[in-house]
Amino acid sequence: MNWIYENKEVKSRLDIPEHTPFGFVYKITNVTLNKIYIGRKNFFTIQEKALGKKELALITDKRKSKFKTVIKESDWNTYNSSCKPLLLDLETGLYDWKKEIIEIALFPKHLTYLELKHQILNDVLGVESYNENILGKFYRRDLNLNIF
């Protein structure tokens, strides 16, 4: 099951028109149950790795960093979600699914903002969804909206 962006199937990053995107906000829909999940995913992983012995031997200035930044493409094209209930439903093979890229982000804070925006616009804590929280701060269980 591939991602869909602007009604087109996305097989590689080249299928996304934005210049050097950082990540994307996505919506996975369980079409059978009409249940959604909205999340985000980075196109790249950025890691700090320790320099090897040969690289350290080449450093003459001892104030220089002993680490290097390694950037590589993430598993975004095969990624489904980190949401355990959604993954369990996906594994059953009983439901029809749709994976959509909703919006592209150009930098990390933009990605956080866009995820929050779409989670609120879709009222993920108020409707039937797989999302149990927003930003790890607002939980469905704490928002007992059926008080009255």
Secondary structure, DSSP 8 states (H G I E B T S, - for coil): --EEETTEEE-SGGG--SSS--EEEEEEEETTTTEEEEEEEESEEEEEEE--HHHHHT---TTS-SEEEEEEE-STTT---S-HHHHHHHHHT-S-EEEEEEEEESSHHHHHHHHHHHHHHTTTTTSSBS--EETTTEEGGG--TT--
